[in-house]
Amino acid sequence: MTATHPAPNPPAPAPHGDLTVNNVEVVYHDIVQVLRGVSLTVRAGQVTSLLGTNGAGKTTTLRAISGLLKPENGRIREGTVSFGGRTLSSLGGTEVVKSGVVQVPEGRRVFKHLNVEENLRAGAILGRGRWRDDLERIYTYFPKLRTLRHRQAGYTSGGEQQMLAIGRALMAHPRVLLLDEPSLGLAPMLVAEIFENVRRINREEGLSVLVVEQNATVALAHSDYGYVMEGGRIVMEGESAWLSGNPDVKEFYLGVTEHGQRKSFRDVKSYKRRKRWM
Ligand SMILES: Nc1ncnc2c1ncn2[C@@H]1O[C@H](COP(=O)(O)OP(=O)(O)OP(=O)(O)O)[C@@H](O)[C@H]1O
């Protein structure tokens, strides 16, 4: 059963519309079913988080949206993905990018042999806007990248590569940005900086964001609405403020009991086995 908590005052939709995943089932290699009827909405102009443990199906959900299942031998067996009324689920990755939906992949995947500025310019593939103005725009959001602009990307830190990957995606003027675990392997201060920047871009440009995270604390602190996935299904959804105060989410994802104590890893694991949301 899915627990829901409707948003009382949804903001006025931005002109580009919502991104909707409707009852999507995904199989890999035609036999391994990973998504079992996933439905979610990334509201225009909002930051939406998709939470869940390892293997829940979060990355697969992003691939289903961004048209990147095929290279992984996966396909959408049932359901649709649409953006602003246009169906994306039959399009390939390049067409999805052209429609304004751009994914920042997990693990950064910057071009390590190119310098920072060359990486950013590689993101201007759609020729939307003027690349010089766009570089300035990205450097305003991520001043660190300006100071590093001539450095080979392979010699920058993990956090800098994450900023670069986000900056590169922004060069394509996306309307929806898909972020796969931006916190992975980064120190907490850097994670906070990256999420604050994403929030700022969302507010200033009206960019919609779907962020996949295992770090529920930081994702809920910087998003409007959240979904929790388990076993290829959405098991809970609601406004982020409500989710972060929800005892089930607190206990399981944030590892905190009602009395404010941290749960031990073993307790959290046994809680997981009980699967109280299913
Ligand atoms: N290319 C693939 N071929 C076959 N199975 C896959 C493939 N990619 C993912 N899977 C399987 O699909 C399930 C969901 O994986 P997915 O990466 O979507 O989960 P996730 O929630 O993003 O987890 P993680 O945080 O570990 O990346 C896992 O059981 C995984 O083994």
The ligand as an SDF file (V2000), in Angstrom:
LIG
                    3D

 31 33  0  0  0  0  0  0  0  0999 V2000
   21.8170   -3.4840  -16.8090 N   0  0  0  0  0  0  0  0  0  0  0  0
   21.2200   -4.2880  -15.9280 C   0  0  0  0  0  0  0  0  0  0  0  0
   20.9940   -5.5920  -16.2240 N   0  0  0  0  0  0  0  0  0  0  0  0
   20.3610   -6.3980  -15.3330 C   0  0  0  0  0  0  0  0  0  0  0  0
   19.9390   -6.0030  -14.1250 N   0  0  0  0  0  0  0  0  0  0  0  0
   20.1510   -4.7220  -13.7740 C   0  0  0  0  0  0  0  0  0  0  0  0
   20.7950   -3.7990  -14.6560 C   0  0  0  0  0  0  0  0  0  0  0  0
   20.8660   -2.6060  -14.0420 N   0  0  0  0  0  0  0  0  0  0  0  0
   20.2820   -2.7740  -12.8280 C   0  0  0  0  0  0  0  0  0  0  0  0
   19.8570   -4.0430  -12.6700 N   0  0  0  0  0  0  0  0  0  0  0  0
   19.1840   -4.5960  -11.4890 C   0  0  0  0  0  0  0  0  0  0  0  0
   18.0390   -3.8300  -11.2100 O   0  0  0  0  0  0  0  0  0  0  0  0
   17.8560   -3.6880   -9.8070 C   0  0  0  0  0  0  0  0  0  0  0  0
   17.6870   -2.2080   -9.5050 C   0  0  0  0  0  0  0  0  0  0  0  0
   18.9020   -1.5360   -9.7970 O   0  0  0  0  0  0  0  0  0  0  0  0
   19.0060    0.0470   -9.7940 P   0  0  0  0  0  0  0  0  0  0  0  0
   20.4110    0.4050  -10.1400 O   0  0  0  0  0  0  0  0  0  0  0  0
   17.9160    0.6300  -10.5860 O   0  0  0  0  0  0  0  0  0  0  0  0
   18.7190    0.3500   -8.2580 O   0  0  0  0  0  0  0  0  0  0  0  0
   19.0820    1.6090   -7.3790 P   0  0  0  0  0  0  0  0  0  0  0  0
   17.9180    1.8360   -6.4770 O   0  0  0  0  0  0  0  0  0  0  0  0
   19.4880    2.7410   -8.2340 O   0  0  0  0  0  0  0  0  0  0  0  0
   20.3050    1.0950   -6.5310 O   0  0  0  0  0  0  0  0  0  0  0  0
   21.7610    1.6960   -6.3380 P   0  0  0  0  0  0  0  0  0  0  0  0
   21.6060    2.7920   -5.3660 O   0  0  0  0  0  0  0  0  0  0  0  0
   22.5260    0.5330   -5.8150 O   0  0  0  0  0  0  0  0  0  0  0  0
   22.2320    2.1460   -7.7020 O   0  0  0  0  0  0  0  0  0  0  0  0
   19.0460   -4.3210   -9.1410 C   0  0  0  0  0  0  0  0  0  0  0  0
   18.6490   -5.5940   -8.6950 O   0  0  0  0  0  0  0  0  0  0  0  0
   20.0530   -4.4430  -10.2490 C   0  0  0  0  0  0  0  0  0  0  0  0
   20.8680   -5.5930  -10.0790 O   0  0  0  0  0  0  0  0  0  0  0  0
  1  2  1  0
  2  3  1  0
  2  7  2  0
  3  4  2  0
  4  5  1  0
  5  6  2  0
  6  7  1  0
  6 10  1  0
  7  8  1  0
  8  9  2  0
  9 10  1  0
 10 11  1  0
 11 12  1  0
 11 30  1  0
 12 13  1  0
 13 14  1  0
 13 28  1  0
 14 15  1  0
 15 16  1  0
 16 17  2  0
 16 18  1  0
 16 19  1  0
 19 20  1  0
 20 21  2  0
 20 22  1  0
 20 23  1  0
 23 24  1  0
 24 25  2  0
 24 26  1  0
 24 27  1  0
 28 29  1  0
 28 30  1  0
 30 31  1  0
M  END
$$$$
